[in-house]
Amino acid sequence: MKEILNFVSIISAFIFGVGFLYIIFDLTIGKIKITQSKFEWNGLQIKDFIFLAISAIIILSFFDFVKPY
């Protein structure tokens, strides 16, 4: 049971961190006209995928996940 709770905790922290960094990127760098593109896939632009990838790389490379249980 502790392994399941640890897994849920780590996944939720990862999703929160990536989402937070994505919002910061989108509100700052995403407003620059160069990052806007005409190509969209289900409402997502290319910059959205790039920001998500950069956010995930930052979280995975600079932070260690600690098991709370």
PDB file of N, CA, C, O and CB in Angstrom:
ATOM      1  N   MET A   1       0.821  -1.189   0.000  1.00  0.00           N
ATOM      2  CA  MET A   1       0.000   0.000   0.000  1.00  0.00           C
ATOM      3  C   MET A   1       0.872   1.263   0.000  1.00  0.00           C
ATOM      4  O   MET A   1       0.542   2.261  -0.640  1.00  0.00           O
ATOM      5  CB  MET A   1      -0.938  -0.007   1.208  1.00  0.00           C
ATOM      6  N   LYS A   2       2.000   1.194   0.739  1.00  0.00           N
ATOM      7  CA  LYS A   2       2.884   2.358   0.770  1.00  0.00           C
ATOM      8  C   LYS A   2       3.467   2.655  -0.599  1.00  0.00           C
ATOM      9  O   LYS A   2       3.674   3.818  -0.946  1.00  0.00           O
ATOM     10  CB  LYS A   2       4.005   2.141   1.769  1.00  0.00           C
ATOM     11  N   GLU A   3       3.736   1.611  -1.387  1.00  0.00           N
ATOM     12  CA  GLU A   3       4.288   1.824  -2.725  1.00  0.00           C
ATOM     13  C   GLU A   3       3.286   2.549  -3.612  1.00  0.00           C
ATOM     14  O   GLU A   3       3.663   3.417  -4.400  1.00  0.00           O
ATOM     15  CB  GLU A   3       4.689   0.486  -3.364  1.00  0.00           C
ATOM     16  N   ILE A   4       2.024   2.200  -3.486  1.00  0.00           N
ATOM     17  CA  ILE A   4       0.982   2.855  -4.284  1.00  0.00           C
ATOM     18  C   ILE A   4       0.857   4.319  -3.887  1.00  0.00           C
ATOM     19  O   ILE A   4       0.761   5.187  -4.754  1.00  0.00           O
ATOM     20  CB  ILE A   4      -0.374   2.136  -4.111  1.00  0.00           C
ATOM     21  N   LEU A   5       0.856   4.602  -2.592  1.00  0.00           N
ATOM     22  CA  LEU A   5       0.768   5.986  -2.129  1.00  0.00           C
ATOM     23  C   LEU A   5       1.992   6.795  -2.549  1.00  0.00           C
ATOM     24  O   LEU A   5       1.866   7.961  -2.920  1.00  0.00           O
ATOM     25  CB  LEU A   5       0.613   6.027  -0.611  1.00  0.00           C
ATOM     26  N   ASN A   6       3.173   6.185  -2.493  1.00  0.00           N
ATOM     27  CA  ASN A   6       4.379   6.870  -2.962  1.00  0.00           C
ATOM     28  C   ASN A   6       4.291   7.174  -4.453  1.00  0.00           C
ATOM     29  O   ASN A   6       4.643   8.270  -4.890  1.00  0.00           O
ATOM     30  CB  ASN A   6       5.625   6.023  -2.670  1.00  0.00           C
ATOM     31  N   PHE A   7       3.824   6.205  -5.230  1.00  0.00           N
ATOM     32  CA  PHE A   7       3.695   6.396  -6.671  1.00  0.00           C
ATOM     33  C   PHE A   7       2.707   7.516  -6.992  1.00  0.00           C
ATOM     34  O   PHE A   7       2.984   8.362  -7.842  1.00  0.00           O
ATOM     35  CB  PHE A   7       3.251   5.093  -7.341  1.00  0.00           C
ATOM     36  N   VAL A   8       1.571   7.526  -6.324  1.00  0.00           N
ATOM     37  CA  VAL A   8       0.563   8.567  -6.543  1.00  0.00           C
ATOM     38  C   VAL A   8       1.122   9.932  -6.143  1.00  0.00           C
ATOM     39  O   VAL A   8       0.895  10.925  -6.836  1.00  0.00           O
ATOM     40  CB  VAL A   8      -0.729   8.257  -5.744  1.00  0.00           C
ATOM     41  N   SER A   9       1.841   9.983  -5.043  1.00  0.00           N
ATOM     42  CA  SER A   9       2.427  11.238  -4.578  1.00  0.00           C
ATOM     43  C   SER A   9       3.465  11.768  -5.558  1.00  0.00           C
ATOM     44  O   SER A   9       3.479  12.960  -5.864  1.00  0.00           O
ATOM     45  CB  SER A   9       3.060  11.049  -3.206  1.00  0.00           C
ATOM     46  N   ILE A  10       4.328  10.896  -6.049  1.00  0.00           N
ATOM     47  CA  ILE A  10       5.367  11.313  -6.994  1.00  0.00           C
ATOM     48  C   ILE A  10       4.753  11.774  -8.309  1.00  0.00           C
ATOM     49  O   ILE A  10       5.172  12.791  -8.862  1.00  0.00           O
ATOM     50  CB  ILE A  10       6.355  10.166  -7.248  1.00  0.00           C
ATOM     51  N   ILE A  11       3.771  11.046  -8.815  1.00  0.00           N
ATOM     52  CA  ILE A  11       3.128  11.424 -10.074  1.00  0.00           C
ATOM     53  C   ILE A  11       2.394  12.755  -9.934  1.00  0.00           C
ATOM     54  O   ILE A  11       2.464  13.597 -10.830  1.00  0.00           O
ATOM     55  CB  ILE A  11       2.151  10.328 -10.527  1.00  0.00           C
ATOM     56  N   SER A  12       1.694  12.951  -8.821  1.00  0.00           N
ATOM     57  CA  SER A  12       0.968  14.208  -8.639  1.00  0.00           C
ATOM     58  C   SER A  12       1.928  15.386  -8.483  1.00  0.00           C
ATOM     59  O   SER A  12       1.647  16.472  -8.989  1.00  0.00           O
ATOM     60  CB  SER A  12       0.048  14.116  -7.419  1.00  0.00           C
ATOM     61  N   ALA A  13       3.051  15.195  -7.796  1.00  0.00           N
ATOM     62  CA  ALA A  13       4.038  16.266  -7.670  1.00  0.00           C
ATOM     63  C   ALA A  13       4.655  16.590  -9.031  1.00  0.00           C
ATOM     64  O   ALA A  13       4.892  17.756  -9.345  1.00  0.00           O
ATOM     65  CB  ALA A  13       5.138  15.871  -6.664  1.00  0.00           C
ATOM     66  N   PHE A  14       4.912  15.562  -9.835  1.00  0.00           N
ATOM     67  CA  PHE A  14       5.470  15.780 -11.167  1.00  0.00           C
ATOM     68  C   PHE A  14       4.486  16.552 -12.051  1.00  0.00           C
ATOM     69  O   PHE A  14       4.875  17.499 -12.734  1.00  0.00           O
ATOM     70  CB  PHE A  14       5.831  14.435 -11.820  1.00  0.00           C
ATOM     71  N   ILE A  15       3.226  16.151 -12.035  1.00  0.00           N
ATOM     72  CA  ILE A  15       2.213  16.824 -12.859  1.00  0.00           C
ATOM     73  C   ILE A  15       2.014  18.262 -12.397  1.00  0.00           C
ATOM     74  O   ILE A  15       1.880  19.164 -13.224  1.00  0.00           O
ATOM     75  CB  ILE A  15       0.874  16.061 -12.807  1.00  0.00           C
ATOM     76  N   PHE A  16       1.994  18.484 -11.084  1.00  0.00           N
ATOM     77  CA  PHE A  16       1.858  19.846 -10.572  1.00  0.00           C
ATOM     78  C   PHE A  16       3.043  20.709 -10.982  1.00  0.00           C
ATOM     79  O   PHE A  16       2.855  21.844 -11.422  1.00  0.00           O
ATOM     80  CB  PHE A  16       1.723  19.831  -9.052  1.00  0.00           C
ATOM     81  N   GLY A  17       4.260  20.192 -10.845  1.00  0.00           N
ATOM     82  CA  GLY A  17       5.452  20.957 -11.201  1.00  0.00           C
ATOM     83  C   GLY A  17       5.513  21.280 -12.680  1.00  0.00           C
ATOM     84  O   GLY A  17       5.824  22.409 -13.058  1.00  0.00           O
ATOM     85  N   VAL A  18       5.218  20.300 -13.519  1.00  0.00           N
ATOM     86  CA  VAL A  18       5.224  20.532 -14.966  1.00  0.00           C
ATOM     87  C   VAL A  18       4.135  21.528 -15.341  1.00  0.00           C
ATOM     88  O   VAL A  18       4.364  22.416 -16.161  1.00  0.00           O
ATOM     89  CB  VAL A  18       5.028  19.205 -15.737  1.00  0.00           C
ATOM     90  N   GLY A  19       2.978  21.391 -14.762  1.00  0.00           N
ATOM     91  CA  GLY A  19       1.887  22.321 -15.052  1.00  0.00           C
ATOM     92  C   GLY A  19       2.199  23.738 -14.617  1.00  0.00           C
ATOM     93  O   GLY A  19       1.895  24.694 -15.329  1.00  0.00           O
ATOM     94  N   PHE A  20       2.808  23.874 -13.440  1.00  0.00           N
ATOM     95  CA  PHE A  20       3.172  25.198 -12.943  1.00  0.00           C
ATOM     96  C   PHE A  20       4.205  25.862 -13.855  1.00  0.00           C
ATOM     97  O   PHE A  20       4.064  27.031 -14.214  1.00  0.00           O
ATOM     98  CB  PHE A  20       3.716  25.099 -11.510  1.00  0.00           C
ATOM     99  N   LEU A  21       5.243  25.109 -14.229  1.00  0.00           N
ATOM    100  CA  LEU A  21       6.250  25.674 -15.127  1.00  0.00           C
ATOM    101  C   LEU A  21       5.667  25.984 -16.503  1.00  0.00           C
ATOM    102  O   LEU A  21       6.035  26.982 -17.122  1.00  0.00           O
ATOM    103  CB  LEU A  21       7.429  24.714 -15.267  1.00  0.00           C
ATOM    104  N   TYR A  22       4.755  25.129 -16.988  1.00  0.00           N
ATOM    105  CA  TYR A  22       4.112  25.397 -18.276  1.00  0.00           C
ATOM    106  C   TYR A  22       3.338  26.710 -18.232  1.00  0.00           C
ATOM    107  O   TYR A  22       3.420  27.512 -19.163  1.00  0.00           O
ATOM    108  CB  TYR A  22       3.172  24.242 -18.661  1.00  0.00           C
ATOM    109  N   ILE A  23       2.596  26.930 -17.165  1.00  0.00           N
ATOM    110  CA  ILE A  23       1.820  28.176 -17.047  1.00  0.00           C
ATOM    111  C   ILE A  23       2.748  29.382 -17.017  1.00  0.00           C
ATOM    112  O   ILE A  23       2.465  30.398 -17.651  1.00  0.00           O
ATOM    113  CB  ILE A  23       0.939  28.154 -15.776  1.00  0.00           C
ATOM    114  N   ILE A  24       3.856  29.278 -16.285  1.00  0.00           N
ATOM    115  CA  ILE A  24       4.823  30.379 -16.234  1.00  0.00           C
ATOM    116  C   ILE A  24       5.413  30.644 -17.620  1.00  0.00           C
ATOM    117  O   ILE A  24       5.509  31.795 -18.045  1.00  0.00           O
ATOM    118  CB  ILE A  24       5.951  30.062 -15.225  1.00  0.00           C
ATOM    119  N   PHE A  25       5.810  29.577 -18.328  1.00  0.00           N
ATOM    120  CA  PHE A  25       6.341  29.742 -19.687  1.00  0.00           C
ATOM    121  C   PHE A  25       5.301  30.358 -20.615  1.00  0.00           C
ATOM    122  O   PHE A  25       5.622  31.244 -21.407  1.00  0.00           O
ATOM    123  CB  PHE A  25       6.808  28.393 -20.248  1.00  0.00           C
ATOM    124  N   ASP A  26       4.064  29.897 -20.523  1.00  0.00           N
ATOM    125  CA  ASP A  26       3.018  30.376 -21.425  1.00  0.00           C
ATOM    126  C   ASP A  26       2.675  31.841 -21.154  1.00  0.00           C
ATOM    127  O   ASP A  26       2.382  32.591 -22.085  1.00  0.00           O
ATOM    128  CB  ASP A  26       1.763  29.511 -21.286  1.00  0.00           C
ATOM    129  N   LEU A  27       2.710  32.248 -19.891  1.00  0.00           N
ATOM    130  CA  LEU A  27       2.382  33.636 -19.560  1.00  0.00           C
ATOM    131  C   LEU A  27       3.528  34.599 -19.829  1.00  0.00           C
ATOM    132  O   LEU A  27       3.304  35.808 -19.901  1.00  0.00           O
ATOM    133  CB  LEU A  27       1.980  33.734 -18.117  1.00  0.00           C
ATOM    134  N   THR A  28       4.741  34.101 -19.979  1.00  0.00           N
ATOM    135  CA  THR A  28       5.878  34.985 -20.228  1.00  0.00           C
ATOM    136  C   THR A  28       6.373  34.832 -21.667  1.00  0.00           C
ATOM    137  O   THR A  28       6.152  35.713 -22.499  1.00  0.00           O
ATOM    138  CB  THR A  28       7.021  34.687 -19.234  1.00  0.00           C
ATOM    139  N   ILE A  29       7.031  33.732 -21.955  1.00  0.00           N
ATOM    140  CA  ILE A  29       7.619  33.518 -23.280  1.00  0.00           C
ATOM    141  C   ILE A  29       6.528  33.283 -24.326  1.00  0.00           C
ATOM    142  O   ILE A  29       6.704  33.644 -25.490  1.00  0.00           O
ATOM    143  CB  ILE A  29       8.593  32.324 -23.250  1.00  0.00           C
ATOM    144  N   GLY A  30       5.416  32.688 -23.930  1.00  0.00           N
ATOM    145  CA  GLY A  30       4.347  32.378 -24.870  1.00  0.00           C
ATOM    146  C   GLY A  30       3.644  33.586 -25.453  1.00  0.00           C
ATOM    147  O   GLY A  30       2.954  33.471 -26.465  1.00  0.00           O
ATOM    148  N   LYS A  31       3.809  34.744 -24.830  1.00  0.00           N
ATOM    149  CA  LYS A  31       3.170  35.968 -25.337  1.00  0.00           C
ATOM    150  C   LYS A  31       3.979  36.641 -26.440  1.00  0.00           C
ATOM    151  O   LYS A  31       3.484  37.547 -27.112  1.00  0.00           O
ATOM    152  CB  LYS A  31       2.959  36.949 -24.202  1.00  0.00           C
ATOM    153  N   ILE A  32       5.218  36.202 -26.627  1.00  0.00           N
ATOM    154  CA  ILE A  32       6.049  36.782 -27.685  1.00  0.00           C
ATOM    155  C   ILE A  32       5.481  36.347 -29.034  1.00  0.00           C
ATOM    156  O   ILE A  32       5.110  35.187 -29.214  1.00  0.00           O
ATOM    157  CB  ILE A  32       7.552  36.343 -27.538  1.00  0.00           C
ATOM    158  N   LYS A  33       5.416  37.266 -29.962  1.00  0.00           N
ATOM    159  CA  LYS A  33       4.782  37.012 -31.246  1.00  0.00           C
ATOM    160  C   LYS A  33       5.475  35.898 -32.034  1.00  0.00           C
ATOM    161  O   LYS A  33       4.814  35.195 -32.799  1.00  0.00           O
ATOM    162  CB  LYS A  33       4.764  38.281 -32.064  1.00  0.00           C
ATOM    163  N   ILE A  34       6.762  35.723 -31.870  1.00  0.00           N
ATOM    164  CA  ILE A  34       7.510  34.708 -32.600  1.00  0.00           C
ATOM    165  C   ILE A  34       7.029  33.306 -32.226  1.00  0.00           C
ATOM    166  O   ILE A  34       7.043  32.406 -33.066  1.00  0.00           O
ATOM    167  CB  ILE A  34       9.013  34.848 -32.320  1.00  0.00           C
ATOM    168  N   THR A  35       6.603  33.111 -30.978  1.00  0.00           N
ATOM    169  CA  THR A  35       6.197  31.780 -30.530  1.00  0.00           C
ATOM    170  C   THR A  35       4.805  31.382 -31.009  1.00  0.00           C
ATOM    171  O   THR A  35       4.432  30.214 -30.906  1.00  0.00           O
ATOM    172  CB  THR A  35       6.245  31.715 -29.031  1.00  0.00           C
ATOM    173  N   GLN A  36       4.052  32.309 -31.515  1.00  0.00           N
ATOM    174  CA  GLN A  36       2.704  32.001 -32.013  1.00  0.00           C
ATOM    175  C   GLN A  36       2.813  31.325 -33.385  1.00  0.00           C
ATOM    176  O   GLN A  36       3.588  31.755 -34.239  1.00  0.00           O
ATOM    177  CB  GLN A  36       1.830  33.301 -32.106  1.00  0.00           C
ATOM    178  N   SER A  37       2.026  30.261 -33.582  1.00  0.00           N
ATOM    179  CA  SER A  37       2.040  29.573 -34.872  1.00  0.00           C
ATOM    180  C   SER A  37       0.610  29.392 -35.368  1.00  0.00           C
ATOM    181  O   SER A  37      -0.344  29.425 -34.590  1.00  0.00           O
ATOM    182  CB  SER A  37       2.760  28.202 -34.761  1.00  0.00           C
ATOM    183  N   LYS A  38       0.483  29.201 -36.661  1.00  0.00           N
ATOM    184  CA  LYS A  38      -0.838  28.993 -37.258  1.00  0.00           C
ATOM    185  C   LYS A  38      -1.279  27.541 -37.173  1.00  0.00           C
ATOM    186  O   LYS A  38      -2.471  27.240 -37.245  1.00  0.00           O
ATOM    187  CB  LYS A  38      -0.834  29.441 -38.708  1.00  0.00           C
ATOM    188  N   PHE A  39      -0.313  26.644 -37.018  1.00  0.00           N
ATOM    189  CA  PHE A  39      -0.621  25.223 -36.937  1.00  0.00           C
ATOM    190  C   PHE A  39      -1.150  24.887 -35.547  1.00  0.00           C
ATOM    191  O   PHE A  39      -0.502  25.188 -34.544  1.00  0.00           O
ATOM    192  CB  PHE A  39       0.624  24.374 -37.265  1.00  0.00           C
ATOM    193  N   GLU A  40      -2.320  24.265 -35.486  1.00  0.00           N
ATOM    194  CA  GLU A  40      -2.903  23.840 -34.221  1.00  0.00           C
ATOM    195  C   GLU A  40      -3.376  22.400 -34.327  1.00  0.00           C
ATOM    196  O   GLU A  40      -3.833  21.955 -35.380  1.00  0.00           O
ATOM    197  CB  GLU A  40      -4.067  24.761 -33.818  1.00  0.00           C
ATOM    198  N   TRP A  41      -3.257  21.687 -33.228  1.00  0.00           N
ATOM    199  CA  TRP A  41      -3.767  20.326 -33.136  1.00  0.00           C
ATOM    200  C   TRP A  41      -4.632  20.255 -31.896  1.00  0.00           C
ATOM    201  O   TRP A  41      -4.123  20.287 -30.776  1.00  0.00           O
ATOM    202  CB  TRP A  41      -2.610  19.269 -33.089  1.00  0.00           C
ATOM    203  N   ASN A  42      -5.924  20.158 -32.086  1.00  0.00           N
ATOM    204  CA  ASN A  42      -6.905  20.143 -30.992  1.00  0.00           C
ATOM    205  C   ASN A  42      -6.735  21.340 -30.058  1.00  0.00           C
ATOM    206  O   ASN A  42      -6.867  21.205 -28.842  1.00  0.00           O
ATOM    207  CB  ASN A  42      -6.782  18.846 -30.192  1.00  0.00           C
ATOM    208  N   GLY A  43      -6.449  22.488 -30.614  1.00  0.00           N
ATOM    209  CA  GLY A  43      -6.296  23.709 -29.834  1.00  0.00           C
ATOM    210  C   GLY A  43      -4.916  23.915 -29.248  1.00  0.00           C
ATOM    211  O   GLY A  43      -4.676  24.933 -28.599  1.00  0.00           O
ATOM    212  N   LEU A  44      -4.002  22.983 -29.454  1.00  0.00           N
ATOM    213  CA  LEU A  44      -2.641  23.114 -28.928  1.00  0.00           C
ATOM    214  C   LEU A  44      -1.691  23.527 -30.041  1.00  0.00           C
ATOM    215  O   LEU A  44      -1.731  22.977 -31.142  1.00  0.00           O
ATOM    216  CB  LEU A  44      -2.169  21.790 -28.283  1.00  0.00           C
ATOM    217  N   GLN A  45      -0.850  24.485 -29.750  1.00  0.00           N
ATOM    218  CA  GLN A  45       0.144  24.930 -30.708  1.00  0.00           C
ATOM    219  C   GLN A  45       1.458  24.197 -30.457  1.00  0.00           C
ATOM    220  O   GLN A  45       1.604  23.475 -29.471  1.00  0.00           O
ATOM    221  CB  GLN A  45       0.342  26.457 -30.623  1.00  0.00           C
ATOM    222  N   ILE A  46       2.398  24.393 -31.355  1.00  0.00           N
ATOM    223  CA  ILE A  46       3.707  23.746 -31.235  1.00  0.00           C
ATOM    224  C   ILE A  46       4.410  24.207 -29.969  1.00  0.00           C
ATOM    225  O   ILE A  46       5.095  23.420 -29.316  1.00  0.00           O
ATOM    226  CB  ILE A  46       4.581  24.048 -32.469  1.00  0.00           C
ATOM    227  N   LYS A  47       4.243  25.489 -29.615  1.00  0.00           N
ATOM    228  CA  LYS A  47       4.894  26.017 -28.415  1.00  0.00           C
ATOM    229  C   LYS A  47       4.423  25.311 -27.156  1.00  0.00           C
ATOM    230  O   LYS A  47       5.186  25.185 -26.199  1.00  0.00           O
ATOM    231  CB  LYS A  47       4.637  27.506 -28.290  1.00  0.00           C
ATOM    232  N   ASP A  48       3.189  24.853 -27.142  1.00  0.00           N
ATOM    233  CA  ASP A  48       2.670  24.147 -25.971  1.00  0.00           C
ATOM    234  C   ASP A  48       3.416  22.841 -25.740  1.00  0.00           C
ATOM    235  O   ASP A  48       3.767  22.521 -24.604  1.00  0.00           O
ATOM    236  CB  ASP A  48       1.176  23.874 -26.133  1.00  0.00           C
ATOM    237  N   PHE A  49       3.659  22.088 -26.799  1.00  0.00           N
ATOM    238  CA  PHE A  49       4.409  20.839 -26.675  1.00  0.00           C
ATOM    239  C   PHE A  49       5.861  21.103 -26.270  1.00  0.00           C
ATOM    240  O   PHE A  49       6.433  20.356 -25.477  1.00  0.00           O
ATOM    241  CB  PHE A  49       4.364  20.059 -27.995  1.00  0.00           C
ATOM    242  N   ILE A  50       6.447  22.156 -26.810  1.00  0.00           N
ATOM    243  CA  ILE A  50       7.822  22.506 -26.459  1.00  0.00           C
ATOM    244  C   ILE A  50       7.911  22.932 -25.001  1.00  0.00           C
ATOM    245  O   ILE A  50       8.834  22.529 -24.293  1.00  0.00           O
ATOM    246  CB  ILE A  50       8.345  23.623 -27.371  1.00  0.00           C
ATOM    247  N   PHE A  51       6.954  23.749 -24.542  1.00  0.00           N
ATOM    248  CA  PHE A  51       6.953  24.182 -23.144  1.00  0.00           C
ATOM    249  C   PHE A  51       6.745  23.011 -22.198  1.00  0.00           C
ATOM    250  O   PHE A  51       7.364  22.969 -21.135  1.00  0.00           O
ATOM    251  CB  PHE A  51       5.872  25.230 -22.914  1.00  0.00           C
ATOM    252  N   LEU A  52       5.890  22.057 -22.557  1.00  0.00           N
ATOM    253  CA  LEU A  52       5.689  20.877 -21.713  1.00  0.00           C
ATOM    254  C   LEU A  52       6.953  20.031 -21.634  1.00  0.00           C
ATOM    255  O   LEU A  52       7.307  19.526 -20.568  1.00  0.00           O
ATOM    256  CB  LEU A  52       4.529  20.035 -22.246  1.00  0.00           C
ATOM    257  N   ALA A  53       7.631  19.879 -22.768  1.00  0.00           N
ATOM    258  CA  ALA A  53       8.869  19.090 -22.780  1.00  0.00           C
ATOM    259  C   ALA A  53       9.956  19.771 -21.952  1.00  0.00           C
ATOM    260  O   ALA A  53      10.653  19.105 -21.186  1.00  0.00           O
ATOM    261  CB  ALA A  53       9.361  18.878 -24.225  1.00  0.00           C
ATOM    262  N   ILE A  54      10.110  21.077 -22.094  1.00  0.00           N
ATOM    263  CA  ILE A  54      11.116  21.806 -21.318  1.00  0.00           C
ATOM    264  C   ILE A  54      10.794  21.727 -19.826  1.00  0.00           C
ATOM    265  O   ILE A  54      11.696  21.559 -19.005  1.00  0.00           O
ATOM    266  CB  ILE A  54      11.192  23.284 -21.775  1.00  0.00           C
ATOM    267  N   SER A  55       9.532  21.846 -19.476  1.00  0.00           N
ATOM    268  CA  SER A  55       9.128  21.764 -18.072  1.00  0.00           C
ATOM    269  C   SER A  55       9.430  20.395 -17.490  1.00  0.00           C
ATOM    270  O   SER A  55       9.928  20.296 -16.368  1.00  0.00           O
ATOM    271  CB  SER A  55       7.642  22.074 -17.927  1.00  0.00           C
ATOM    272  N   ALA A  56       9.138  19.341 -18.232  1.00  0.00           N
ATOM    273  CA  ALA A  56       9.418  17.987 -17.752  1.00  0.00           C
ATOM    274  C   ALA A  56      10.912  17.762 -17.591  1.00  0.00           C
ATOM    275  O   ALA A  56      11.345  17.138 -16.622  1.00  0.00           O
ATOM    276  CB  ALA A  56       8.833  16.948 -18.709  1.00  0.00           C
ATOM    277  N   ILE A  57      11.700  18.262 -18.526  1.00  0.00           N
ATOM    278  CA  ILE A  57      13.157  18.115 -18.441  1.00  0.00           C
ATOM    279  C   ILE A  57      13.698  18.860 -17.221  1.00  0.00           C
ATOM    280  O   ILE A  57      14.577  18.349 -16.527  1.00  0.00           O
ATOM    281  CB  ILE A  57      13.834  18.637 -19.731  1.00  0.00           C
ATOM    282  N   ILE A  58      13.188  20.050 -16.956  1.00  0.00           N
ATOM    283  CA  ILE A  58      13.637  20.814 -15.789  1.00  0.00           C
ATOM    284  C   ILE A  58      13.300  20.069 -14.497  1.00  0.00           C
ATOM    285  O   ILE A  58      14.149  19.944 -13.614  1.00  0.00           O
ATOM    286  CB  ILE A  58      12.992  22.218 -15.779  1.00  0.00           C
ATOM    287  N   ILE A  59      12.079  19.579 -14.385  1.00  0.00           N
ATOM    288  CA  ILE A  59      11.667  18.866 -13.172  1.00  0.00           C
ATOM    289  C   ILE A  59      12.510  17.607 -12.975  1.00  0.00           C
ATOM    290  O   ILE A  59      12.976  17.344 -11.866  1.00  0.00           O
ATOM    291  CB  ILE A  59      10.168  18.498 -13.243  1.00  0.00           C
ATOM    292  N   LEU A  60      12.709  16.832 -14.029  1.00  0.00           N
ATOM    293  CA  LEU A  60      13.447  15.576 -13.897  1.00  0.00           C
ATOM    294  C   LEU A  60      14.940  15.771 -13.644  1.00  0.00           C
ATOM    295  O   LEU A  60      15.575  14.928 -13.011  1.00  0.00           O
ATOM    296  CB  LEU A  60      13.258  14.751 -15.134  1.00  0.00           C
ATOM    297  N   SER A  61      15.502  16.874 -14.134  1.00  0.00           N
ATOM    298  CA  SER A  61      16.940  17.044 -13.993  1.00  0.00           C
ATOM    299  C   SER A  61      17.356  17.799 -12.734  1.00  0.00           C
ATOM    300  O   SER A  61      18.467  17.598 -12.244  1.00  0.00           O
ATOM    301  CB  SER A  61      17.469  17.754 -15.186  1.00  0.00           C
ATOM    302  N   PHE A  62      16.504  18.653 -12.205  1.00  0.00           N
ATOM    303  CA  PHE A  62      16.911  19.475 -11.068  1.00  0.00           C
ATOM    304  C   PHE A  62      16.289  19.069  -9.734  1.00  0.00           C
ATOM    305  O   PHE A  62      16.722  19.554  -8.688  1.00  0.00           O
ATOM    306  CB  PHE A  62      16.571  20.890 -11.345  1.00  0.00           C
ATOM    307  N   PHE A  63      15.291  18.199  -9.744  1.00  0.00           N
ATOM    308  CA  PHE A  63      14.610  17.842  -8.503  1.00  0.00           C
ATOM    309  C   PHE A  63      14.633  16.337  -8.288  1.00  0.00           C
ATOM    310  O   PHE A  63      14.545  15.555  -9.234  1.00  0.00           O
ATOM    311  CB  PHE A  63      13.166  18.352  -8.516  1.00  0.00           C
ATOM    312  N   ASP A  64      14.755  15.950  -7.021  1.00  0.00           N
ATOM    313  CA  ASP A  64      14.672  14.551  -6.638  1.00  0.00           C
ATOM    314  C   ASP A  64      13.317  14.318  -5.976  1.00  0.00           C
ATOM    315  O   ASP A  64      12.848  15.153  -5.203  1.00  0.00           O
ATOM    316  CB  ASP A  64      15.847  14.152  -5.684  1.00  0.00           C
ATOM    317  N   PHE A  65      12.705  13.208  -6.274  1.00  0.00           N
ATOM    318  CA  PHE A  65      11.420  12.889  -5.661  1.00  0.00           C
ATOM    319  C   PHE A  65      11.667  12.112  -4.376  1.00  0.00           C
ATOM    320  O   PHE A  65      12.351  11.089  -4.376  1.00  0.00           O
ATOM    321  CB  PHE A  65      10.518  12.077  -6.635  1.00  0.00           C
ATOM    322  N   VAL A  66      11.107  12.606  -3.291  1.00  0.00           N
ATOM    323  CA  VAL A  66      11.279  12.001  -1.982  1.00  0.00           C
ATOM    324  C   VAL A  66      10.014  11.228  -1.658  1.00  0.00           C
ATOM    325  O   VAL A  66       8.907  11.737  -1.831  1.00  0.00           O
ATOM    326  CB  VAL A  66      11.585  13.073  -0.891  1.00  0.00           C
ATOM    327  N   LYS A  67      10.176  10.006  -1.191  1.00  0.00           N
ATOM    328  CA  LYS A  67       9.020   9.191  -0.831  1.00  0.00           C
ATOM    329  C   LYS A  67       8.479   9.661   0.515  1.00  0.00           C
ATOM    330  O   LYS A  67       9.196   9.610   1.513  1.00  0.00           O
ATOM    331  CB  LYS A  67       9.394   7.681  -0.781  1.00  0.00           C
ATOM    332  N   PRO A  68       7.228  10.117   0.562  1.00  0.00           N
ATOM    333  CA  PRO A  68       6.693  10.633   1.830  1.00  0.00           C
ATOM    334  C   PRO A  68       6.254   9.530   2.791  1.00  0.00           C
ATOM    335  O   PRO A  68       6.116   9.793   3.986  1.00  0.00           O
ATOM    336  CB  PRO A  68       5.523  11.548   1.555  1.00  0.00           C
ATOM    337  N   TYR A  69       6.031   8.319   2.317  1.00  0.00           N
ATOM    338  CA  TYR A  69       5.520   7.253   3.194  1.00  0.00           C
ATOM    339  C   TYR A  69       6.551   6.166   3.362  1.00  0.00           C
ATOM    340  O   TYR A  69       6.305   5.185   4.064  1.00  0.00           O
ATOM    341  CB  TYR A  69       4.221   6.658   2.636  1.00  0.00           C
TER     342      TYR A  69
END
